[in-house]
Amino acid sequence: MNDTTLSSLEYENLLALVARNAQTPMGAARFAGLRPLVGRRELDQQLKLIAETIALNEEKQVSWSFSGLEDPSDAVAILRIRGATLEPLTLLEITRVCNQALFARSAVQPEKEFAPIVWETVERIPPSLFAVIDRVNKKLLPSGEIDDTASPELARLRREINAQRGRLQKALESTMRAAGDAIQDAIVTQRNERYVIPVKSDFRGKIQGVAHGFSSSGATVFIEPLEAIEANNELQNLKGKEEREVARIIFSLTEDLRRELPAIEAAVKAVTELDFVKAKVEFARRFRAIVPEITDDETLDLKDARHPLLEENIRAAKSETGPKSEIRNPKSDEIVPISFKLSKENPVMIISGANAGGKTVVLKTAGLLSLMAVSGLPVPAREARIPFYRSVLADIGDNQSLAANLSTFSSHISNIAAMMRDCAAPALVLLDEVGTGTDPDEGSALGVAIVDYFRRSCGAEVIASTHYRGLKIYAANDESVVNASVEFDEKTLQPTYRLLVGMAGASSGIEIARRFGIRDDVIAEARQHLDISAREAENYLHKLARETRQAEDLRVALEEEREATAQKYARLDIEAIKKEKERRRRFEQELARTIDEFERQSRAFLATIEDKALKNRLDKERAARKAELNRAVLAKMTDAATRGRGDADNKTPDSGLPAQNLPIAVGSKVRTSFGSVGTVEKIDRETAEVTVGAMRLREKIANLQALGESGSSTGAKTRGEKLQEQMKDSNLRLDTADMNAELNLIGRTTTDAEYDLDRFLDEAYLAALPRVRIIHGFGTGALKNFVHHFLKGHPHVARYAFAPQDQGGNGATVAELKL
């Protein structure tokens, strides 16, 4: 990357923009010296560091901030000099840097596995720095003065100094009172760091002592009385000792820091790097920038890319003119993003179109974002895939940039010749108005040759802007070259700044001249002089642009209509679901009222029966009928909820197609009278037990419809076959760990057990439990015999047997219920 390219793409201005987010002088200095990286490993690490910092902020709420820090480079350099002493304020500056570095380390450490690159930045800061920082902060006040408690000797000397000062001031005050009118002001003052009294010049001889000068008016002479000389000398002696003790303490603190010099250097480096990456992250937040993907296949793919300097200028213009300014151009209120893709198959893009339509902005955006990516900076785009360019070369000269100068043909050619020498693949070459400044035919031919050289000989990806038909035809005839243009609105005669990939654009120079105020007669004469073929080509490009715009408008309209239709059907689905829920709610309420009424009437009827045995038998029959009613209604409701899916759900390979002539056997797939699909598990004469999901129904075989595939065709045992095998065992097993399937009767009398056992069997039957276990223990056998006698005649029990050894053996009985 030569300096000309960096200057043309305003790379330094970009670095200054990002550096505004730095909080320390060290971080800002890192941006000042930043250049595109030459090592892929270093680049990947810088980009991962940005990604991890963003993830820490957003997902873990871990962040760091630096304030009040000065650049400690000079202080660190002094520490490298043996015997040199730092100033107290410099000592405090170093401790502040170390302290904030340690704080950042402690914030990152819990997430070191989540952000290993960030942790690597602060890992080398040893926690032992805390002890050194603590010693310095205890002995130095924030103002840089040495605290009295810095050493016992310093504390003693300062106490003596204060005492001596007090005695001296009292002696001088006594002298002033004795002198009477000779004293100008009864205030003890200092001259030449010695305590003196102000004496009127006329009474100078009245007080014996050493004169230390006169006031500015000459009316007062400052005299140190003879009796105060010895006390002043003693005070100065104590101050000298204090200064030596202070110097010793400062040197000791400096030596403490010097011993930790590697740790301090690591802390300074960590603060610099953390501030450096924090500034990048803040830039990414402000400009909605992303961490680019560095590609290995030399693909440059930008989606909704924006030029950060242009975006910043637009923001600044908004803030200066105000949100509702009438003088601001509304077309420039928002930056128009660009999207394009270059690859090995299509390494060249030729951009044409109207003047001032944004062709140069496309070149600068592509070039600057590529430089940002290979410099380890986030790029303002929705998606960005950028190669690891060894060279980014640009020949851009236009009057749209504040720093640009008009270039002659010779300067353009000289710059392009230098680019040819510097080009090293993978490279990105940007050519603005290539071949301009000379005869159009020669310039067009030269432009095609230059672009083709960079493409074939250098292996570079090339983006070139042009008004020459020769380059447009070159792009149209070569399948590996992408034709693109900047859009121009013929109705408003204004550029839209949109990049249209896939079609060339008309220059519209005459229209733009008319927009800028050229007289109509001049415009008319220009049209007459325009070559017929050029005019036809211009008209064709305008027609193509109009048709493309109409197609795009139609696509947008169709997309909006599709979205509206989808929303409409979504609302209809929601309304249907709401109506179905309301219908089910009303049905359930009515069902509950009906069942409650049945329960009330049946209980009232049972209350009129006096025969206890008949009453118990009818009560059990009532409970059984109620349970069957609940199960039937539940099956009906479940099937109604799934019926809305259509017959497709019932005609999948799993459920099969209806087959009237197939026999119904155990394991057959059947459709019940409710319309649901299930599997036959047991057949008892003309009645079959069918499992539908988690429910088991009893249905007459005549009401069942056999389906095309049998659940037993795979050779796997069905649930009914397994149940029949279990029935052949001498002992039943309890296959559930549900506590509701077990009753413990140990310790109860037969009278109490009868009520509990009867209620337990009713509840298990209503809950559709297949088997239950009754624990009666061994004892005398009376409770066991009673349980077996009770189960033998119970209407809910199909059969019973002692439990297996691992489930209680002869101390428990497992009963299988009728379902």
Secondary structure, 3 states (H helix, E strand, C coil): CCHHHHHHCCHHHHHHHHHCCCCCHHHHHHHHCCCCCCCHHHHHHHHHHHHHHHHHHHHCCCCCCCCCCCCCHHHHHHHCCCCCCCCHHHHHHHHHHHHHHHHHHHHHHHHCCCCHHHHHHHCCCCCCHHHHHHHHHHHECCCCCECHHHCHHHHHHHHHHHHHHHHHHHHHHHHHHHHHHHECCCCCEEECCEEEEEEEHHHHHHCCEEEEEECCCCCEEEEEEHHHHHHHHHHHHHHHHHHHHHHHHHHHHHHHHHHCHHHHHHHHHHHHHHHHHHHHHHHHHHCCCECCEEECCCCEEEEEECCHHHHHHHHHHHHHHCCCCCCCCHHHCCCCCEEEEECCCCCEEEEEECCCCCHHHHHHHHHHHHHHHHCCCCECCCEEEEECCCEEEEECCCCCCCCCCCCCHHHHHHHHHHHHHHCCCCEEEEECCCCCCCCHHHHHHHHHHHHHHHHHCCCCEEEEECCCHHHHHHHHHCCCEEEEEEEEECCCCEEEEEEEECCCCCCCHHHHHHHCCCCHHHHHHHHHHCCHHHHHHHHHHHHHHHHHHHHHHHHHHHHHHHHHHHHHHHHHHHHHHHHHHHHHHHHHHHHHHHHHHHHHHHHHHHHCCCCHHHHHHHHHHHHHHHHHHHHHHHHHHHHHHHHCCCHHHHHCCCCCCECCCCCCCCCEEEECCCCCEEEEEEEECCEEEEEECCEEEEEEHHHCEEEEEECCCCCCCCHHHHHHHHHHCCCCCCCCCCHHHEEECCCCCHHHHHHHHHHHHHHHHHCCCCEEEEECCCCCCHHHHHHHHHHHCCCCEEEEEECCHHHCHHHEEEEEECC
